[in-house]
Amino acid sequence: MNKVLIALVVLFFGFWMFTDPGGLADATSAAGGQVADWGGTLFRAVIDFFGEL
C-alpha cells in the first residue's frame, strides 16, 4: 500500500511539473516560506520558554 501511495504522489507531482511548472514553483515557494515562518515562531517560543526559566 505504501509503495502505491508513494508512486501516486510521484506521478501527481511529475504530471504537475510538466503541465504547470510555474504553478508548482509558486506552490513550492509559498510552502517553503510558510515552513520558514513556522520554524522562526518555534525557535522564538523555545527561546522565550528558556528565558522564562
MODELLER restraints for C-alpha pairs under 7 A, 6 or more apart:
rsr = mdl.restraints
at = mdl.atoms
rsr.add(forms.Gaussian(group=physical.xy_distance, feature=features.Distance(at['CA:16:A'], at['CA:24:A']), mean=6.66, stdev=0.5))
rsr.add(forms.Gaussian(group=physical.xy_distance, feature=features.Distance(at['CA:17:A'], at['CA:24:A']), mean=6.24, stdev=0.5))
